[in-house]
Amino acid sequence: MTTLDHLASLDARLVAAVRPLRLLAAASWPASVQASFLAGWRGGDPVLPQVEYPRLELAETRRELDAVAGAADPGHPVGAYLRRSAGAWHLAAEIMEALGSHQVGSLSARLYGTPGEALPGSDWTNVDAAGLFTVLADELDAELDDADSQAVIPAGQVRDALQAQVDQVFDRHRVEVVLDPDLVAKAAAGPARIRLRSGSRFSAADQRQLFEHEVLVHTLTAINGREQPHLKSLGQTSPRVTATQEGLATFAEQITGCIDIRRMKRISLRILAIQRVQGGADFVETFRFFRDAGQGATDSFASAMRVFRGVPVTGGSAFCKDTVYLHGLLSVHTFFRWALKHRRLNLLHWLFAGKLALQDVLALQPLFESGWIAAPTYLPHWAERTGNLAGLLAFSLFANRIRLDALAAEDIVVGV
């Protein structure tokens, strides 16, 4: 008979086994590659970047993950969760061992999905949605107020403001906001540290998005997961929770009014870029794709780099992580609406108890109800106010029944 103590011991083995598996860190590029490429581009002679990846041997880690999965009872909710998690980490280990090869492209597609996959509850694909958001952003560009989106705030000023907000939220934990000269992305969040790229400038919109997305989802769920008394793996960002984590973080931007159409365009462009790279576009062509779409040189490099992490820069294979943003956003939004319809709003709080996939919240329900999995230590402000969230979701449920394609402008106008 499977006991919870036995499952907790297997979870501890899982946490120990995955400690060396830092996929995104291993696949990321050093800042020197960016400097070299941009110098060549500004000189009129851009060349394909040269990136060296670590050569890793993770056979022992993979064997331990297999052993954990084999010892976990698939008929028990926690056992099934451990098997799912071990399998995803095993795939991440395979990707790390294959860094620099085309194999990373196919393995990452298994882990994160592909641009051509259908969105939940729809015949539309990720590419369809990305194309729509991109076209809409371009059509609206002339009508948008630029003041809020101008990147004029120095990274140091953003750090100070963000640190003050962080200190107010995490009153029982110390989280430090630091500047990192080696960071290619503009920001990265962990349970104890949030990094901002030195020398970057942020817009007011960026600053709000950082707080809602990075702090109140990524950092918050990492801390809550580490506070779990038994299932410590909920403090680890398993690759299989990426879509839910990024979807939840992007939903947080949306529900708080922080996201704008330009942000949706940036997310969408990455999906379109993945498709282009899978079709053969190389790094220079992809960099130009982002430049032609209106991004600055530094941001265009960072966007292209995300698509080429771990794969050859000559094209044909792409790192598929950025596929999850739209797919995850729509999945989380649909999940929240489903929870409202079925009077299960308690599920929304459980989603913040650690690094969970949507599937886990439903499957582990008995463990939440018994208290074996602890309620979240922290919640974002918008999730605490369940009534407000329910009102927004209820309106969304009703509004989605109205077909815009059946309306003429005069049908919408109201007056006396």
Secondary structure, DSSP 8 states (H G I E B T S, - for coil): ---HHHHHHHHHHHHHHTTT--HHHHH---HHHHHHHHHHHHTT--------------HHHHHHHHHHHHHS-TTSHHHHHHHHHHHHHHHHHHHHHTTTSTHHHHHHHHHH--TTSB-TTSS-BHHHHHHHHHHHHHHHGGGS--GGG---EEHHHHHHHHHHHHHHH-TTS--EEEEETT-SSSEEE-SSEEEEETT-EE-HHHHHHIIIIIIIIIIHHHHHHHT-SS-GGGGS--GGGHHHHHHHHHHHHHHTT---HHHHHHHHHHHHHHHHHHTT--HHHHHHHHHHTT--HHHHHHHHHHHHTTS-TTSS----GGGHHHHHHHHHHHHHHHHHHTT-THHHHHTTSSS--HHHHHHTHHHHHHTSS---S---HHHH-HHHHHHHHHHHHHHTTS-GGG--HHHH----
